[in-house]
Amino acid sequence: MKTDYERIFHPGRIAILGVSAEEDGFGSRILMALRSIGFAGDIFPVNPKGGFFANSEIYRSVDAIPAEIDFAIIAVAARAVPEALEACRKKGVAGAEILSAGFKELGTPEGIALENEIKRIAARGIRVIGPNCFGIYCPRSGLTLLPGPDLSPETGPVAFLSQSGGMAVDFANEGKSIGVRFSKVVSFGNGADLRETELLAYLRDDPETRVITMYVEGIEDGDQFFSTLRSTSRKKPVIVYKGGLSEAGRRAVVSHTASMGGSRAIWNSILKQTHAIQVQDMPEIAQAALAFSFLPQRVYRNITLLGGGGALGVSAADAAERFGLTFPPFAPETVQRMMAILPKPGSSAGNPVDVANPYVAPAVLCECLRIGAQDDRIDLQILISLLGYYKNLARYLGKPLRAVAPFQELAEGVQKVAVESGKPIVIIISNPRRSLDHLDVVETVELARKAFLDRGIPVFDDLRNALRALSHVNEYASTTGNRTIGIEMGEEHE
């Protein structure tokens, strides 16, 4: 069946079946979420009882809608879903997402029969996302997930396919927080029709998507999935978190979406053979997506580290070795040039570079980065910023922390060095101060994060996480030879 993905992901007219003038159900919530995130098309609520909701007329049937419909959102009782879906098919709707639960995941004869009926209707000419899902988030068109009125309206290069609605919402929110922006997020739930393999094939050729991430519990056709994953990974990085690899996880998967979890050994082998990137949890998938979004995809083996604290250098070297990275020692003349501008006493410039105190001027930090970039062996540089320490200085000066911490100047300087040298720079802003009396630190860290991200500089909360994400970029670039370019340094992040 030919799928009109344009009408599904970028619809001009949407019907929402299950909007009630009397109850605050899923249909009413998704309508308000669509309006909140900025969907610019026409929305037609549907309920046999009619009436009005949020200043919109509720049509008594799909047939009564006086316009063609591109996409439908179905949020009615499970037993009423087949009739609602068939009405959408007859109306010429290209696709529908079914938010309703109560199907195969229950394991009951009734639930299985209802899901089989959905499959039969879909096969007659309408594509289906779900059932038992949270739907589609597509910032460019203004589609959003079920509880997602506060997701970012900014579009970006990362797509996410998820059998779990909760994972989809959590990742979309995590992405908003750390700087990952999305082209499409699809929560497909039970996957009665459209699911991981077909959607992966679509994203392979989607010009809006440069990085594909997945949370998979089970698959239907292993051979087809393997083939599609392999062909997609040759073109774009695919980052996979496979749920249900433990015995307890396999049991949970069956009760969640009625999928078979599979063997850990088989999955590890599949992902290795296809050159997909395997991650172990959602934070790791988010950090990997951040790295792939911002960094040109090439191998980064030799790096510099600039920050404060002697112990930092020891732990950093240990972590780097674990992820196949090295901090090559600088030549004596490089050390001499850095030491001439670093504060004394306490500084050292052997790589890692210990800057001795948190109040080193941005101009000095950036000059150290400039000097480090002149070493031909260096592929990438990491700067650890200690912005939280400026709180004490702000207190002494009687000023707000955000007015004292020089993150804007530092972000501008780092961007300039990265552009001039052609070598990416990664920022670490760790913040152990998160109690109620440190809310100003939390605010300043987030303002600093935005200042760097807006200039194409990725920011991580933890050095180990950054090194691990960097190792994923290295793994993909070294195994596929792919040189797809990420966001160029200095280009504003969408």
N, C-alpha and C positions, 0 to 999 in steps of 0.2 A: 504494500500500500504506500503510495506517495504521501509524504507528510508535509504539510504546509507549515513549517516551523516559523516562518515570518509572522503568520497570523496568530500562532500560539504564543510566541515570546514578545511580539510587538503588536498586540491587538488594538484596533481602533474602537471596537465596541465589545463590551463584556456583559453577559447575563449572569446574575447571581441568584441561584435557586436556593431558597431557604431563608430569605430575609423576612423578618416578622415585625409588624408594627407594634406587637405586644410584648415580645420577649427579646432578651439580649443574647441571641444565639450566635453560632459561628458565622452565619450569613451576614448578620448585621455588623459583626466585628470586622469582617474582612472588607465590607463596603467602606466603613469608616477608616480602616487602615489604608485602603487604596487612595482615598481622598487626602488623607494626611500626608502620604509620601509623595503625592503629586501626580497621580494618574490623570492624564489630560484628555482621555477619550470619553466615550459615553458609557454610563453604567445603567443597566436595566434590572432592578430588583424583581424577583418573581416569587409569588406565593398564592396558592388558590384562594386565600381569604382576601386578597387585595389590600387596599388601604394606602397609607403613606408612611415613609420612614425617612427621617433626615431630609425633609423637603423633596423627596423623590416619590413618584407614583410607583406603587407595587403592582406589577402586572399579574393577572390571574393565571397566565400560562405563558410558556415560551412562544407559542403560536401567536399570542396577542401582541408581542413586541413589534412595533411598526418599523423595523429596520433589520438588515442583515446583521448577524452576530458572528464575531471572529472566534471568541473564546468564552467558555462557560466555567463558572465556579459552582460546584454542587455541594451543598451543606444541608442535606435533608436526612431524615431517618434512613437507616440502611435498607429497609424493605422498600422504600420509595425511590431508591437510587436508579434501578434499571429503567423504570418508566421515565424518570427525569432525563436520563442519559439518552434514551431513544428519542425523546422530544427534541433534544438538542441536535441529534444526528439528522432528523428530518428537517430541521431548520437550516441545515447546512453549516453548522458550527465546525470549525477545523479541529478543535481540541477542547478537552474539559479536564479540570482537576477535581478530584472527588475528595473532599476533606473528611467526609463521614467515615466512621469506623464501624466494625461489626461484621466483618467478612471472614476471609480465610484464616486470619490471625486468631480467631476464636477457636478454631478447630472443630466447630459444630457442623452438622450436615446442612443446616440452614445458611450459615455463613459461607460455606464452600459453594453451595448452589448459587447464592447471590453473586459471588465473585465470578463464577463461571458464566453467569448471564452477562455480566459486564464485559467479559472477554468476547462473547458472541456478538454483542452490540458493537463493540469497538471494531471487530473484524469486518463489519458491514459498512464502515466508512467514517469513523470518528476516532481520533487518537485520545488516549486517556492517561493522565497522571494520577497515580493512586490505585485504589482507595487507601484510606487510613494514612493520609499524608498532610503536610502543611503547604504543599503547592510550590509556586514559582516566585522567585525574587529576581527581577530584572530591572535595575535602576534606570536604564536608558528609556524603558517604556513606562515605568511607574508601577509595575507589578510588584507585589510584596507577599511574603509568607504570612500565614494565618495570624500570629500575634505580633506582626512586625511593622507597626506604624512609625517606629522610631529608628528603623534601619537607615543607613546612609543613602541619600538620593544620588550620590556621586558614582559614576560608572568606573570600571577599571578592567584589568586584564585577566582576573582570576575567575574560573568557573568551579563550582562545587556540586557534585552529585552525591546524594545521600539517601539511604533507605530510612534514616531516622529524621523525623521532623524536629525533634529537640536538638540534635546535632546541627542541623541546618541553621536553626535560629541562633544557637550558641556561636557557631563559627561566623555567621554574618555579623553578630554583635562584637565578637572578638576582633574581626577584621576591621570594623569601624574604629575600634580602640587603638589598634597598633599600626594602622596604615595600609592594610590590605583592602583593595577595592575590587568589586565583583562585576563581571559581565552577566553571568547567570548563576543562580543557585536553584537547584531542583531537588525538592524532597519528594521522592516517588513512592514511599511507603511500601505497600504490598507488591507494587509493580505488576498489576494485572495486564498492562499493555506496554506502554513505553517504560523502559527501565535501563539499567546501567549500560548495556552493550550498544543499543541504538542511540542513546543519548551521547555516549562516548564518541561514536562515529560522527554524530552531528557536530560536536564540539571540536573534533579534529580539523574540520574545515571551516569553523566559524571564525570570521575575521575579527570579531570583537574579543576573542579568547586567545590568550597566549600561554596560560598556565592552567592545567586541569588538576583539580583535587577531587578525591573520592572517599566516601565512607561506605564500605560495602559489608553487608552481612552475609549474603548468599547470592549465587547466580543461577540462571536457568540453563544456559547452554555454555559449558566450559570451553569447548573448542572455539566457538564463535567469539566468546569474550577474549580468549587468549590471542586470537588472530587480530581482533580489533585493537586490543591494548598494545600489541606489538607495533602495528602500523601507526597508531596514534603517537606512541612514544618516540618514533623516528622523527616525528614532525614537531611535537611539543612535549615539554615535561609533564608527566602524569604522576601525581603524588597520591599514594593509596594508604589509607588506614583500614585494615581488615579487622572487623569485629567478630567475636565468636570463635577465637582460636583455642581458648581454654575449654575444658569440659563444662564448667559452669556457664561460660560465655555461649557455648553452643546451645545449651538448654534455654538461655535467655533469648537468643536469636529466634528460636522456633516460636516462642510465645509472643515475640514482639511483632515480627512480620511474616511468620510462617515460612522462613527461608532455611535452607540447610547451610550450616556454617562452614564445614569443610575442614580439611586437615592442615595443620600448621606447616608441615613439611612440604605439602603440595603447593600451598600458597606462596611460601618462601621461594620455591623453585620457579613458579610462574612469574612472580614479580622480578626475579633476577634475570630470567631468560628474556623477558620483554623490555628490560631496562627501565621499568617503572621504579619510582622512588618509594620505598617502604618506610612508613613511620609507625610509631607505637601508640600515639594518643593524639587528641585534638590540639593541645598546645604545640606539639611538634609539627603538625600539619600547618598550623597558622604561621609558625616561624619559618618553615620552609617556603611557604607561599610568599611571605614577605621578602625573603632573599631572592627568589626567582623573579619577583615583580620588579625589583629595583636594580639588581646586578646584571651586567652583561654576562651572558652564559659562556664562560670560559673557565679554565682551570686556574685556581688560586692556591698555590702551594706555599709560597714564601710571603710572610706577612710581617708587618710591624705592629707593635702595641705601645701606645702612649697613655700613661695614666699615673695614678698615685698609689704608693705603698709597695715596699719591697716584697712582701708576701704575695702580692698580686702577680709579680713576674714568675714566681715559682709555680703557683697554681695554674697560671696561664700556659706555661710551657708544658706542664703535665697534660692539661686538657688538649692542647694543640696536637701533641704527639698521638693522643688517642684517636683524633679525627684526621690523621694523616697530614697535618699542617706543621710548618716550622717557623721559628723566629730566627733567621740567620743573623749572627753578630755583625754589627756595623764595622766598617773599616775604621782604623784609627783616626783618619782625617774627618770622617763623618761624626764620630764621637766628639772630637775636638770642637767642631763647629756647633754641635748641639750644646755642649757644656758651656760654651761661651755665652749663651743666652739664657740657659736654665737658671732658676734661683738656687742659691747655695746658703747653707750646707744641705746635704741630704739627697741631692739629685744624682742620677746616674743615667748614662746614655748607651747602654750596651745592646739594647733590644732584647726584652722589653725596656722601654724608657720610663724611669721613675721620675716624675716631676716634683716630688717631695712635698708639695702642699696643694690644697684645692683652689687657691686663689691666683694661680698663674694666669696672666693676661691672655685673652684670646689671640692676640697678635703673636705672642711667643709660642703658644701651642701650634698655631697654624704654620709658623716658620719651621718648627720642628718637623711637622708633617711634610712641608715642602722639601726640607733637606732629606728626609727619609725616602721620599718618592724618587729622588735622584739616583738612588741605588738601583742599578739595572736588574738586580735579582728580585726586587720587591714587586709582588703582584697586587697587593691590596693592603690598606692600612686601617687600623682600629684605634679609635680614640675613646677612652673612658672618661666621661664627664662627671664631676663631683658637685653638681649644682646644689644638692641639698645642704652642703656645708655653708653655703652663702647665707643660711638663715641666721647664724650667729652674727655675721657682718651686718645683715639687715637690721637686726635688733639693736646693735650698737649705733647704727646710723639713724634709727627711728623711721625707717622706710619699709614699704612692702617688699617682700622677697622678690616678687616678679619684676620690681623696678631696679633691683640690685644685681640679681644674677644675670650675667652678660650673655644669655643664650642667643639673642638675635645677632650680636656681633660675631659670636663663635660660628653660628650657622652660615652666615655670609662668608666668613673667612674659609671655612671648610669647603663650601661649595666652590669657591674660587680655586683652591688648591687642587681639588678633584678634577675640575675642568682643565686647568693648566697642565697637570701631570698626566691626565688620561688614566689615572689609577683610582679605582673606587675607594671610598672611605666609609667605614661602618662606625656608627656611634653606639656606645653603651651608656645608658643612663639608669643605673641601679638606684633604687630608693628603699632603704630599710625603714624610713620614717613614714609610716602610714597610719599612725594613731590620730585621734581626734584633734590633738593639739599640734598636729603637723599637716593639717589640711592645706596650708599655704604651700608646703613643699610638694604635695600631690598636684596642686594646681600648676605650680611652676614647671614641674617635670612634664606635664601634659602640654603646656604651652611651648616648652622647648622641643618636645617630640614633633609637634606640628611645624615649628619653624624649620627643623631639619627635613621632615618629610616633604614639605612644600618645595624644597630645593633639590629633591631627588636623592636625599641621603637617608638610607634605612637606619632605624633605631631599634635596638634590642634592650630588654631589661636586664639581661644576664649574659656574661661573657661566654659561658659554656653553651648556652642556647644559640648564640650567634655563631660560634665555631661549628656546632653541629649542623646548623642550617647551611653554613658555607660548605661543609663537607658534602651535603646533598647536591649542591650546585656543581661541585667538582666531580662527583660520581656521575651525574648525568652528562656533563660536558666530555668527560674522559671516555665514557662507554659508547656514546652515540656520535661524537664528533660534531654535535649540534652547536651552531654559533648564533642561534637566535638571540637578538639583542633585547635586553631589558630596557627599563627607563634610562635614558641617557642622563648622565650627571649634569645637573643644571636645568634639566627640563622639569617643569612643574608637574607634580603628581596629580592625576585627574581626581 
